[in-house]
């Protein structure tokens, strides 16, 4: 179920927020309001991703990720790829409710 703020539904996204120095990107996997800018305020940080290491470093708090997916947060294409690589999907109880 999406969050409510002042009697309005807030659509949530799971996406990457860029952090790190110039020419050395690193990303945080965050839950944000869909209308927020890329590096704007987030609801929760659920992991991080570093594409510069060999192999790429992906650390995701599985419990938090499943919680937000069950609440209706929609991952972007890149976030969905990272989640599936980590083996994270919606819980079975959420699928049964839908």
Biopython code that builds the backbone (N, CA, C, O; Angstrom):
import numpy as np
from Bio.PDB.StructureBuilder import StructureBuilder

atoms = [
    (1, "UNK", "N", (0.845, -1.164, 0.000)),
    (1, "UNK", "CA", (0.000, 0.000, 0.000)),
    (1, "UNK", "C", (0.897, 1.236, 0.000)),
    (1, "UNK", "O", (1.775, 1.343, 0.857)),
    (2, "UNK", "N", (0.707, 2.171, -0.931)),
    (2, "UNK", "CA", (1.495, 3.392, -0.952)),
    (2, "UNK", "C", (1.246, 4.223, 0.307)),
    (2, "UNK", "O", (0.178, 4.141, 0.913)),
    (3, "UNK", "N", (2.230, 5.014, 0.689)),
    (3, "UNK", "CA", (2.091, 5.871, 1.855)),
    (3, "UNK", "C", (1.131, 7.009, 1.572)),
    (3, "UNK", "O", (0.979, 7.426, 0.424)),
    (4, "UNK", "N", (0.474, 7.519, 2.624)),
    (4, "UNK", "CA", (-0.410, 8.667, 2.476)),
    (4, "UNK", "C", (0.224, 9.862, 3.161)),
    (4, "UNK", "O", (0.743, 9.749, 4.272)),
    (5, "UNK", "N", (0.183, 11.005, 2.500)),
    (5, "UNK", "CA", (0.677, 12.243, 3.080)),
    (5, "UNK", "C", (-0.360, 13.315, 2.823)),
    (5, "UNK", "O", (-0.613, 13.677, 1.674)),
    (6, "UNK", "N", (-0.958, 13.824, 3.882)),
    (6, "UNK", "CA", (-1.976, 14.864, 3.773)),
    (6, "UNK", "C", (-3.092, 14.469, 2.817)),
    (6, "UNK", "O", (-3.459, 15.236, 1.927)),
    (7, "UNK", "N", (-3.626, 13.275, 3.006)),
    (7, "UNK", "CA", (-4.742, 12.744, 2.215)),
    (7, "UNK", "C", (-4.408, 12.554, 0.744)),
    (7, "UNK", "O", (-5.319, 12.469, -0.080)),
    (8, "UNK", "N", (-3.135, 12.485, 0.392)),
    (8, "UNK", "CA", (-2.712, 12.214, -0.979)),
    (8, "UNK", "C", (-1.884, 10.937, -0.975)),
    (8, "UNK", "O", (-1.138, 10.689, -0.028)),
    (9, "UNK", "N", (-2.004, 10.135, -2.004)),
    (9, "UNK", "CA", (-1.164, 8.949, -2.129)),
    (9, "UNK", "C", (0.222, 9.367, -2.606)),
    (9, "UNK", "O", (0.348, 10.190, -3.513)),
    (10, "UNK", "N", (1.241, 8.810, -2.009)),
    (10, "UNK", "CA", (2.618, 9.102, -2.387)),
    (10, "UNK", "C", (3.160, 7.869, -3.096)),
    (10, "UNK", "O", (3.269, 6.800, -2.496)),
    (11, "UNK", "N", (3.495, 8.015, -4.355)),
    (11, "UNK", "CA", (4.057, 6.903, -5.105)),
    (11, "UNK", "C", (5.554, 6.840, -4.826)),
    (11, "UNK", "O", (6.272, 7.829, -4.971)),
    (12, "UNK", "N", (6.003, 5.663, -4.425)),
    (12, "UNK", "CA", (7.399, 5.485, -4.060)),
    (12, "UNK", "C", (8.163, 4.732, -5.131)),
    (12, "UNK", "O", (7.620, 3.855, -5.803)),
    (13, "UNK", "N", (9.424, 5.084, -5.281)),
    (13, "UNK", "CA", (10.320, 4.415, -6.215)),
    (13, "UNK", "C", (11.555, 3.947, -5.469)),
    (13, "UNK", "O", (11.984, 4.570, -4.497)),
    (14, "UNK", "N", (12.118, 2.851, -5.929)),
    (14, "UNK", "CA", (13.430, 2.414, -5.454)),
    (14, "UNK", "C", (14.377, 2.733, -6.601)),
    (14, "UNK", "O", (14.235, 2.196, -7.699)),
    (15, "UNK", "N", (15.344, 3.609, -6.341)),
    (15, "UNK", "CA", (16.264, 4.013, -7.404)),
    (15, "UNK", "C", (17.633, 4.330, -6.838)),
    (15, "UNK", "O", (17.845, 4.283, -5.626)),
    (16, "UNK", "N", (18.554, 4.650, -7.722)),
    (16, "UNK", "CA", (19.928, 4.933, -7.324)),
    (16, "UNK", "C", (20.129, 6.424, -7.090)),
    (16, "UNK", "O", (19.608, 7.260, -7.829)),
    (17, "UNK", "N", (20.896, 6.746, -6.043)),
    (17, "UNK", "CA", (21.305, 8.124, -5.787)),
    (17, "UNK", "C", (22.813, 8.151, -5.931)),
    (17, "UNK", "O", (23.517, 7.352, -5.313)),
    (18, "UNK", "N", (23.315, 9.078, -6.753)),
    (18, "UNK", "CA", (24.755, 9.147, -6.997)),
    (18, "UNK", "C", (25.456, 9.825, -5.834)),
    (18, "UNK", "O", (25.045, 10.890, -5.373)),
    (19, "UNK", "N", (26.517, 9.190, -5.371)),
    (19, "UNK", "CA", (27.407, 9.768, -4.368)),
    (19, "UNK", "C", (28.821, 9.505, -4.855)),
    (19, "UNK", "O", (29.008, 8.794, -5.842)),
    (20, "UNK", "N", (29.810, 10.058, -4.189)),
    (20, "UNK", "CA", (31.187, 9.824, -4.615)),
    (20, "UNK", "C", (31.773, 11.040, -5.298)),
    (20, "UNK", "O", (31.076, 12.024, -5.546)),
    (21, "UNK", "N", (33.040, 10.968, -5.597)),
    (21, "UNK", "CA", (33.770, 12.087, -6.174)),
    (21, "UNK", "C", (33.577, 12.156, -7.692)),
    (21, "UNK", "O", (33.029, 11.246, -8.315)),
    (22, "UNK", "N", (34.038, 13.249, -8.251)),
    (22, "UNK", "CA", (34.003, 13.433, -9.694)),
    (22, "UNK", "C", (34.786, 12.311, -10.376)),
    (22, "UNK", "O", (35.911, 12.004, -9.981)),
    (23, "UNK", "N", (34.196, 11.711, -11.383)),
    (23, "UNK", "CA", (34.782, 10.605, -12.154)),
    (23, "UNK", "C", (34.904, 9.298, -11.359)),
    (23, "UNK", "O", (35.477, 8.328, -11.855)),
    (24, "UNK", "N", (34.373, 9.265, -10.137)),
    (24, "UNK", "CA", (34.412, 8.050, -9.319)),
    (24, "UNK", "C", (33.032, 7.822, -8.705)),
    (24, "UNK", "O", (32.850, 7.987, -7.499)),
    (25, "UNK", "N", (32.078, 7.448, -9.525)),
    (25, "UNK", "CA", (30.710, 7.322, -9.007)),
    (25, "UNK", "C", (30.530, 6.115, -8.089)),
    (25, "UNK", "O", (31.145, 5.064, -8.269)),
    (26, "UNK", "N", (29.684, 6.307, -7.127)),
    (26, "UNK", "CA", (29.213, 5.252, -6.257)),
    (26, "UNK", "C", (27.745, 5.589, -6.037)),
    (26, "UNK", "O", (27.371, 6.758, -6.124)),
    (27, "UNK", "N", (26.924, 4.621, -5.762)),
    (27, "UNK", "CA", (25.496, 4.867, -5.681)),
    (27, "UNK", "C", (24.906, 4.272, -4.416)),
    (27, "UNK", "O", (25.379, 3.249, -3.921)),
    (28, "UNK", "N", (23.873, 4.916, -3.897)),
    (28, "UNK", "CA", (23.077, 4.361, -2.819)),
    (28, "UNK", "C", (21.748, 3.918, -3.412)),
    (28, "UNK", "O", (21.189, 4.601, -4.271)),
    (29, "UNK", "N", (21.250, 2.795, -2.963)),
    (29, "UNK", "CA", (19.933, 2.316, -3.362)),
    (29, "UNK", "C", (18.954, 2.890, -2.347)),
    (29, "UNK", "O", (19.005, 2.537, -1.169)),
    (30, "UNK", "N", (18.054, 3.778, -2.797)),
    (30, "UNK", "CA", (17.183, 4.516, -1.882)),
    (30, "UNK", "C", (15.720, 4.374, -2.274)),
    (30, "UNK", "O", (15.392, 4.090, -3.426)),
    (31, "UNK", "N", (14.848, 4.578, -1.290)),
    (31, "UNK", "CA", (13.405, 4.654, -1.511)),
    (31, "UNK", "C", (13.056, 6.134, -1.459)),
    (31, "UNK", "O", (13.349, 6.813, -0.475)),
    (32, "UNK", "N", (12.422, 6.636, -2.530)),
    (32, "UNK", "CA", (12.102, 8.064, -2.619)),
    (32, "UNK", "C", (10.694, 8.265, -3.146)),
    (32, "UNK", "O", (10.100, 7.368, -3.745)),
    (33, "UNK", "N", (10.167, 9.472, -2.909)),
    (33, "UNK", "CA", (8.937, 9.898, -3.543)),
    (33, "UNK", "C", (9.241, 9.992, -5.045)),
    (33, "UNK", "O", (10.291, 10.508, -5.428)),
    (34, "UNK", "N", (8.353, 9.509, -5.878)),
    (34, "UNK", "CA", (8.601, 9.465, -7.322)),
    (34, "UNK", "C", (8.846, 10.846, -7.920)),
    (34, "UNK", "O", (9.479, 10.961, -8.970)),
    (35, "UNK", "N", (8.354, 11.894, -7.265)),
    (35, "UNK", "CA", (8.508, 13.254, -7.800)),
    (35, "UNK", "C", (9.815, 13.915, -7.388)),
    (35, "UNK", "O", (10.139, 14.990, -7.892)),
    (36, "UNK", "N", (10.575, 13.300, -6.484)),
    (36, "UNK", "CA", (11.810, 13.889, -5.962)),
    (36, "UNK", "C", (12.923, 13.841, -7.014)),
    (36, "UNK", "O", (12.954, 12.930, -7.841)),
    (37, "UNK", "N", (13.845, 14.826, -6.985)),
    (37, "UNK", "CA", (14.977, 14.784, -7.919)),
    (37, "UNK", "C", (15.934, 13.637, -7.584)),
    (37, "UNK", "O", (15.853, 13.044, -6.508)),
    (38, "UNK", "N", (16.834, 13.334, -8.510)),
    (38, "UNK", "CA", (17.729, 12.177, -8.362)),
    (38, "UNK", "C", (18.468, 12.176, -7.037)),
    (38, "UNK", "O", (18.534, 11.142, -6.372)),
    (39, "UNK", "N", (19.023, 13.305, -6.641)),
    (39, "UNK", "CA", (19.795, 13.373, -5.407)),
    (39, "UNK", "C", (19.048, 14.090, -4.298)),
    (39, "UNK", "O", (19.668, 14.611, -3.370)),
    (40, "UNK", "N", (17.708, 14.123, -4.382)),
    (40, "UNK", "CA", (16.887, 14.789, -3.375)),
    (40, "UNK", "C", (16.688, 13.932, -2.138)),
    (40, "UNK", "O", (17.340, 12.902, -1.966)),
    (41, "UNK", "N", (15.778, 14.373, -1.280)),
    (41, "UNK", "CA", (15.515, 13.692, -0.005)),
    (41, "UNK", "C", (14.977, 12.284, -0.245)),
    (41, "UNK", "O", (14.228, 12.043, -1.192)),
    (42, "UNK", "N", (15.371, 11.364, 0.627)),
    (42, "UNK", "CA", (14.913, 9.987, 0.494)),
    (42, "UNK", "C", (14.146, 9.566, 1.736)),
    (42, "UNK", "O", (14.296, 10.155, 2.807)),
    (43, "UNK", "N", (13.319, 8.534, 1.574)),
    (43, "UNK", "CA", (12.566, 7.971, 2.681)),
    (43, "UNK", "C", (13.451, 7.001, 3.446)),
    (43, "UNK", "O", (13.426, 6.976, 4.677)),
    (44, "UNK", "N", (14.237, 6.198, 2.722)),
    (44, "UNK", "CA", (15.072, 5.181, 3.354)),
    (44, "UNK", "C", (16.234, 4.803, 2.431)),
    (44, "UNK", "O", (16.095, 4.810, 1.208)),
    (45, "UNK", "N", (17.366, 4.476, 3.026)),
    (45, "UNK", "CA", (18.513, 3.951, 2.277)),
    (45, "UNK", "C", (18.535, 2.451, 2.522)),
    (45, "UNK", "O", (18.614, 2.004, 3.666)),
    (46, "UNK", "N", (18.463, 1.667, 1.433)),
    (46, "UNK", "CA", (18.393, 0.217, 1.605)),
    (46, "UNK", "C", (19.638, -0.522, 1.116)),
    (46, "UNK", "O", (19.707, -1.747, 1.220)),
    (47, "UNK", "N", (20.618, 0.204, 0.585)),
    (47, "UNK", "CA", (21.835, -0.469, 0.155)),
    (47, "UNK", "C", (22.763, 0.467, -0.589)),
    (47, "UNK", "O", (22.513, 1.669, -0.684)),
    (48, "UNK", "N", (23.843, -0.101, -1.118)),
    (48, "UNK", "CA", (24.769, 0.689, -1.936)),
    (48, "UNK", "C", (25.352, -0.176, -3.047)),
    (48, "UNK", "O", (25.330, -1.405, -2.987)),
    (49, "UNK", "N", (25.883, 0.520, -4.081)),
    (49, "UNK", "CA", (26.382, -0.124, -5.289)),
    (49, "UNK", "C", (27.611, 0.635, -5.757)),
    (49, "UNK", "O", (27.576, 1.857, -5.896)),
    (50, "UNK", "N", (28.705, -0.094, -6.001)),
    (50, "UNK", "CA", (29.923, 0.522, -6.517)),
    (50, "UNK", "C", (30.312, -0.187, -7.810)),
    (50, "UNK", "O", (30.786, -1.323, -7.780)),
    (51, "UNK", "N", (30.110, 0.491, -8.959)),
    (51, "UNK", "CA", (30.418, -0.140, -10.243)),
    (51, "UNK", "C", (31.912, -0.169, -10.579)),
    (51, "UNK", "O", (32.309, -0.825, -11.542)),
    (52, "UNK", "N", (32.740, 0.525, -9.806)),
    (52, "UNK", "CA", (34.165, 0.630, -10.140)),
    (52, "UNK", "C", (35.004, -0.518, -9.607)),
    (52, "UNK", "O", (36.130, -0.708, -10.068)),
    (53, "UNK", "N", (34.504, -1.283, -8.664)),
    (53, "UNK", "CA", (35.268, -2.412, -8.142)),
    (53, "UNK", "C", (35.150, -3.590, -9.112)),
    (53, "UNK", "O", (34.245, -3.634, -9.945)),
    (54, "UNK", "N", (36.059, -4.523, -8.991)),
    (54, "UNK", "CA", (36.009, -5.697, -9.866)),
    (54, "UNK", "C", (35.957, -6.946, -9.005)),
    (54, "UNK", "O", (36.977, -7.286, -8.404)),
    (55, "UNK", "N", (34.856, -7.641, -8.906)),
    (55, "UNK", "CA", (33.553, -7.396, -9.525)),
    (55, "UNK", "C", (32.804, -6.262, -8.809)),
    (55, "UNK", "O", (33.209, -5.819, -7.734)),
    (56, "UNK", "N", (31.709, -5.804, -9.421)),
    (56, "UNK", "CA", (30.914, -4.718, -8.859)),
    (56, "UNK", "C", (30.447, -5.075, -7.449)),
    (56, "UNK", "O", (30.078, -6.218, -7.180)),
    (57, "UNK", "N", (30.466, -4.092, -6.557)),
    (57, "UNK", "CA", (30.015, -4.305, -5.182)),
    (57, "UNK", "C", (28.548, -3.925, -5.067)),
    (57, "UNK", "O", (28.171, -2.796, -5.380)),
    (58, "UNK", "N", (27.719, -4.860, -4.620)),
    (58, "UNK", "CA", (26.298, -4.600, -4.390)),
    (58, "UNK", "C", (25.958, -5.111, -2.995)),
    (58, "UNK", "O", (26.064, -6.307, -2.724)),
    (59, "UNK", "N", (25.548, -4.199, -2.109)),
    (59, "UNK", "CA", (25.151, -4.560, -0.750)),
    (59, "UNK", "C", (23.742, -4.024, -0.537)),
    (59, "UNK", "O", (23.512, -2.817, -0.610)),
    (60, "UNK", "N", (22.792, -4.935, -0.270)),
    (60, "UNK", "CA", (21.395, -4.544, -0.093)),
    (60, "UNK", "C", (20.860, -5.191, 1.179)),
    (60, "UNK", "O", (21.074, -6.379, 1.417)),
    (61, "UNK", "N", (20.161, -4.396, 1.997)),
    (61, "UNK", "CA", (19.485, -4.912, 3.183)),
    (61, "UNK", "C", (18.201, -5.590, 2.693)),
    (61, "UNK", "O", (17.204, -4.927, 2.408)),
    (62, "UNK", "N", (18.245, -6.915, 2.602)),
    (62, "UNK", "CA", (17.144, -7.677, 2.006)),
    (62, "UNK", "C", (15.830, -7.455, 2.742)),
    (62, "UNK", "O", (14.785, -7.316, 2.108)),
    (63, "UNK", "N", (15.866, -7.421, 4.052)),
    (63, "UNK", "CA", (14.646, -7.245, 4.835)),
    (63, "UNK", "C", (13.975, -5.900, 4.532)),
    (63, "UNK", "O", (12.758, -5.833, 4.357)),
    (64, "UNK", "N", (14.782, -4.826, 4.472)),
    (64, "UNK", "CA", (14.247, -3.498, 4.155)),
    (64, "UNK", "C", (13.723, -3.444, 2.721)),
    (64, "UNK", "O", (12.665, -2.869, 2.470)),
    (65, "UNK", "N", (14.454, -4.038, 1.787)),
    (65, "UNK", "CA", (14.042, -4.023, 0.388)),
    (65, "UNK", "C", (12.696, -4.726, 0.211)),
    (65, "UNK", "O", (11.813, -4.208, -0.472)),
    (66, "UNK", "N", (12.537, -5.891, 0.813)),
    (66, "UNK", "CA", (11.275, -6.630, 0.704)),
    (66, "UNK", "C", (10.148, -5.847, 1.365)),
    (66, "UNK", "O", (9.027, -5.825, 0.857)),
    (67, "UNK", "N", (10.439, -5.202, 2.497)),
    (67, "UNK", "CA", (9.420, -4.395, 3.178)),
    (67, "UNK", "C", (8.890, -3.299, 2.256)),
    (67, "UNK", "O", (7.679, -3.101, 2.161)),
    (68, "UNK", "N", (9.795, -2.584, 1.574)),
    (68, "UNK", "CA", (9.368, -1.489, 0.707)),
    (68, "UNK", "C", (8.698, -2.003, -0.569)),
    (68, "UNK", "O", (7.757, -1.383, -1.064)),
    (69, "UNK", "N", (9.169, -3.119, -1.099)),
    (69, "UNK", "CA", (8.503, -3.709, -2.268)),
    (69, "UNK", "C", (7.080, -4.131, -1.912)),
    (69, "UNK", "O", (6.158, -3.936, -2.703)),
    (70, "UNK", "N", (6.899, -4.712, -0.715)),
    (70, "UNK", "CA", (5.573, -5.120, -0.271)),
    (70, "UNK", "C", (4.652, -3.930, -0.060)),
    (70, "UNK", "O", (3.436, -4.045, -0.213)),
    (71, "UNK", "N", (5.232, -2.781, 0.293)),
    (71, "UNK", "CA", (4.434, -1.573, 0.495)),
    (71, "UNK", "C", (4.085, -0.877, -0.820)),
    (71, "UNK", "O", (3.346, 0.108, -0.823)),
    (72, "UNK", "N", (4.611, -1.380, -1.932)),
    (72, "UNK", "CA", (4.234, -0.834, -3.231)),
    (72, "UNK", "C", (5.284, 0.004, -3.924)),
    (72, "UNK", "O", (4.995, 0.591, -4.967)),
    (73, "UNK", "N", (6.492, 0.086, -3.391)),
    (73, "UNK", "CA", (7.553, 0.847, -4.052)),
    (73, "UNK", "C", (7.931, 0.151, -5.358)),
    (73, "UNK", "O", (8.120, -1.065, -5.385)),
    (74, "UNK", "N", (8.041, 0.920, -6.434)),
    (74, "UNK", "CA", (8.360, 0.383, -7.745)),
    (74, "UNK", "C", (9.833, 0.632, -8.070)),
    (74, "UNK", "O", (10.253, 1.789, -8.100)),
    (75, "UNK", "N", (10.629, -0.405, -8.313)),
    (75, "UNK", "CA", (12.039, -0.189, -8.651)),
    (75, "UNK", "C", (12.197, 0.295, -10.093)),
    (75, "UNK", "O", (11.425, -0.077, -10.976)),
    (76, "UNK", "N", (13.220, 1.138, -10.313)),
    (76, "UNK", "CA", (13.556, 1.529, -11.675)),
    (76, "UNK", "C", (14.194, 0.327, -12.359)),
    (76, "UNK", "O", (14.436, -0.692, -11.712)),
    (77, "UNK", "N", (14.465, 0.428, -13.638)),
    (77, "UNK", "CA", (15.047, -0.690, -14.387)),
    (77, "UNK", "C", (16.387, -1.105, -13.779)),
    (77, "UNK", "O", (16.628, -2.294, -13.569)),
    (78, "UNK", "N", (17.252, -0.143, -13.497)),
    (78, "UNK", "CA", (18.564, -0.454, -12.941)),
    (78, "UNK", "C", (18.445, -1.022, -11.530)),
    (78, "UNK", "O", (19.135, -1.982, -11.187)),
    (79, "UNK", "N", (17.573, -0.435, -10.713)),
    (79, "UNK", "CA", (17.377, -0.943, -9.353)),
    (79, "UNK", "C", (16.803, -2.353, -9.385)),
    (79, "UNK", "O", (17.191, -3.196, -8.578)),
    (80, "UNK", "N", (15.887, -2.617, -10.306)),
    (80, "UNK", "CA", (15.311, -3.958, -10.429)),
    (80, "UNK", "C", (16.390, -4.973, -10.815)),
    (80, "UNK", "O", (16.377, -6.107, -10.334)),
    (81, "UNK", "N", (17.317, -4.571, -11.675)),
    (81, "UNK", "CA", (18.425, -5.451, -12.066)),
    (81, "UNK", "C", (19.301, -5.786, -10.859)),
    (81, "UNK", "O", (19.690, -6.938, -10.668)),
    (82, "UNK", "N", (19.608, -4.778, -10.051)),
    (82, "UNK", "CA", (20.433, -5.011, -8.860)),
    (82, "UNK", "C", (19.697, -5.873, -7.839)),
    (82, "UNK", "O", (20.302, -6.748, -7.220)),
    (83, "UNK", "N", (18.401, -5.635, -7.656)),
    (83, "UNK", "CA", (17.613, -6.434, -6.717)),
    (83, "UNK", "C", (17.536, -7.887, -7.165)),
    (83, "UNK", "O", (17.676, -8.799, -6.350)),
    (84, "UNK", "N", (17.313, -8.105, -8.459)),
    (84, "UNK", "CA", (17.201, -9.482, -8.947)),
    (84, "UNK", "C", (18.555, -10.189, -8.879)),
    (84, "UNK", "O", (18.611, -11.391, -8.620)),
    (85, "UNK", "N", (19.636, -9.460, -9.107)),
    (85, "UNK", "CA", (20.973, -10.035, -8.994)),
    (85, "UNK", "C", (21.243, -10.480, -7.559)),
    (85, "UNK", "O", (21.940, -11.468, -7.329)),
    (86, "UNK", "N", (20.680, -9.737, -6.587)),
    (86, "UNK", "CA", (20.844, -10.095, -5.176)),
    (86, "UNK", "C", (19.812, -11.136, -4.743)),
    (86, "UNK", "O", (19.842, -11.594, -3.601)),
    (87, "UNK", "N", (18.896, -11.514, -5.645)),
    (87, "UNK", "CA", (17.900, -12.535, -5.337)),
    (87, "UNK", "C", (16.748, -12.029, -4.496)),
    (87, "UNK", "O", (16.130, -12.803, -3.765)),
    (88, "UNK", "N", (16.446, -10.729, -4.586)),
    (88, "UNK", "CA", (15.382, -10.134, -3.775)),
    (88, "UNK", "C", (14.126, -9.944, -4.616)),
    (88, "UNK", "O", (14.164, -9.339, -5.688)),
    (89, "UNK", "N", (13.021, -10.468, -4.113)),
    (89, "UNK", "CA", (11.724, -10.337, -4.773)),
    (89, "UNK", "C", (10.681, -10.020, -3.716)),
    (89, "UNK", "O", (10.958, -10.092, -2.518)),
    (90, "UNK", "N", (9.471, -9.668, -4.164)),
    (90, "UNK", "CA", (8.373, -9.440, -3.223)),
    (90, "UNK", "C", (8.121, -10.706, -2.429)),
    (90, "UNK", "O", (8.338, -11.814, -2.919)),
    (91, "UNK", "N", (7.662, -10.534, -1.199)),
    (91, "UNK", "CA", (7.360, -11.713, -0.383)),
    (91, "UNK", "C", (6.124, -12.417, -0.930)),
    (91, "UNK", "O", (5.315, -11.807, -1.629)),
    (92, "UNK", "N", (5.984, -13.676, -0.617)),
    (92, "UNK", "CA", (4.858, -14.472, -1.119)),
    (92, "UNK", "C", (3.546, -13.950, -0.595)),
    (92, "UNK", "O", (2.549, -13.994, -1.315)),
    (93, "UNK", "N", (3.498, -13.457, 0.628)),
    (93, "UNK", "CA", (2.245, -12.967, 1.190)),
    (93, "UNK", "C", (1.757, -11.742, 0.446)),
    (93, "UNK", "O", (0.550, -11.563, 0.283)),
    (94, "UNK", "N", (2.671, -10.890, -0.011)),
    (94, "UNK", "CA", (2.278, -9.707, -0.774)),
    (94, "UNK", "C", (1.707, -10.118, -2.130)),
    (94, "UNK", "O", (0.760, -9.499, -2.616)),
    (95, "UNK", "N", (2.274, -11.154, -2.742)),
    (95, "UNK", "CA", (1.780, -11.608, -4.039)),
    (95, "UNK", "C", (0.367, -12.181, -3.877)),
    (95, "UNK", "O", (-0.480, -11.993, -4.750)),
    (96, "UNK", "N", (0.114, -12.870, -2.777)),
    (96, "UNK", "CA", (-1.199, -13.475, -2.559)),
    (96, "UNK", "C", (-2.262, -12.400, -2.341)),
    (96, "UNK", "O", (-3.410, -12.581, -2.746)),
    (97, "UNK", "N", (-1.894, -11.273, -1.700)),
    (97, "UNK", "CA", (-2.841, -10.191, -1.439)),
    (97, "UNK", "C", (-3.226, -9.478, -2.725)),
    (97, "UNK", "O", (-4.358, -9.015, -2.864)),
    (98, "UNK", "N", (-2.293, -9.387, -3.666)),
    (98, "UNK", "CA", (-2.538, -8.642, -4.906)),
    (98, "UNK", "C", (-3.439, -9.365, -5.860)),
    (98, "UNK", "O", (-3.730, -8.855, -6.942)),
]
sb = StructureBuilder()
sb.init_structure("model")
sb.init_model(0)
sb.init_chain("A")
sb.init_seg("    ")
for serial, (resi, resn, name, xyz) in enumerate(atoms, 1):
    if name == "N":
        sb.init_residue(resn, " ", resi, " ")
    sb.init_atom(name, np.array(xyz, "f"), 0.0, 1.0, " ", f" {name:<3s}", serial, name[0])
structure = sb.get_structure()
